Amino acid sequence: MYRDRIVLTSRDILEKEFKIDTRGYRPQEVDRFLDMIIKDYEEMNSIMRELEREKKQLVEDNISLKQEVRNLKTKIEVLAESEGSSTTNADMLRRISKLEKIIYGKE
């Protein structure tokens, strides 16, 4: 996914050759710095792979939970239908509250 957005690989960095001028940089310093960059680059790639695995697991968990919610909603609807016209006190209080809001204009 991210591979097409990253220009350099750790191998590109490792194999990079610089031209040396009389007033150029010290090759040992450049090599040490490039080694640090390579190490960071490889760590970044490792972190990205780990995050991709984690994302995949979270997506699968999300799908599973959504399916569970759908199943539970279906069960609730079936139970509500099987109870028929029996209402609870809580249902009556909610209905009364809604009616009071309509009558007194407080929505």
C-alpha positions in Angstrom: 0.0 0.0 0.0 2.7 2.5 1.0 5.4 1.0 -1.2 4.5 3.1 -4.2 4.8 6.3 -2.1 8.3 5.5 -0.8 11.1 6.3 -3.2 14.1 4.8 -1.5 14.7 1.4 -0.1 17.4 0.6 2.5 19.3 -1.1 -0.4 19.2 2.1 -2.4 20.7 4.0 0.5 23.3 1.4 1.1 24.5 1.3 -2.5 24.5 5.1 -3.0 27.9 6.3 -4.3 28.9 9.9 -3.8 31.5 11.8 -5.9 34.4 12.9 -3.8 35.7 16.5 -4.3 38.8 18.0 -2.8 36.6 19.9 -0.5 34.0 17.1 0.0 32.6 15.4 3.0 34.5 12.7 4.9 33.5 9.4 3.5 33.5 7.7 7.0 31.0 10.3 8.4 28.8 9.9 5.3 28.9 6.1 5.7 28.0 6.3 9.4 25.2 8.6 8.8 23.8 6.5 5.9 24.1 3.4 8.2 21.9 5.2 10.7 19.4 6.1 8.0 19.3 2.5 6.8 18.7 1.2 10.3 15.8 3.7 10.8 14.4 2.9 7.4 14.3 -0.8 8.1 12.7 -0.1 11.5 10.1 2.1 9.8 9.3 -0.7 7.4 9.0 -3.2 10.3 6.6 -0.8 12.1 4.5 -0.3 8.9 4.2 -4.1 8.5 3.2 -4.5 12.1 0.6 -1.7 11.8 -0.8 -3.2 8.6 -1.3 -6.5 10.5 -2.9 -4.7 13.4 -5.2 -2.8 11.1 -6.2 -6.0 9.3 -7.1 -7.6 12.7 -9.1 -4.5 13.8 -11.0 -4.6 10.5 -11.8 -8.2 11.0 -12.9 -7.5 14.6 -15.1 -4.6 13.5 -16.8 -6.8 10.9 -17.4 -9.5 13.5 -18.8 -7.0 16.0 -21.1 -5.5 13.4 -22.4 -8.9 12.5 -23.0 -9.6 16.2 -24.9 -6.3 16.6 -27.1 -7.2 13.6 -27.8 -10.6 15.1 -28.7 -9.1 18.5 -31.0 -6.5 16.9 -32.8 -9.3 15.1 -33.2 -11.2 18.3 -34.6 -8.1 20.1 -37.1 -7.6 17.3 -38.2 -11.2 17.4 -38.6 -11.0 21.2 -40.5 -7.7 21.0 -42.9 -9.2 18.4 -43.4 -12.4 20.4 -44.4 -10.4 23.5 -47.2 -8.9 21.4 -49.0 -6.0 22.9 -47.7 -6.3 26.5 -46.0 -3.1 27.5 -43.8 -2.3 30.4 -43.9 0.6 32.9 -40.8 2.0 31.2 -42.6 2.0 27.8 -45.6 3.7 29.3 -43.4 6.4 31.0 -41.6 7.1 27.7 -44.9 7.5 25.9 -46.3 9.8 28.5 -43.1 11.8 28.4 -43.3 12.2 24.7 -47.0 13.2 24.9 -46.1 15.8 27.6 -43.4 17.3 25.3 -45.9 17.5 22.4 -48.6 19.0 24.6 -46.5 21.5 26.4 -44.3 22.2 23.3 -41.0 21.2 24.8 -39.1 19.1 22.2 
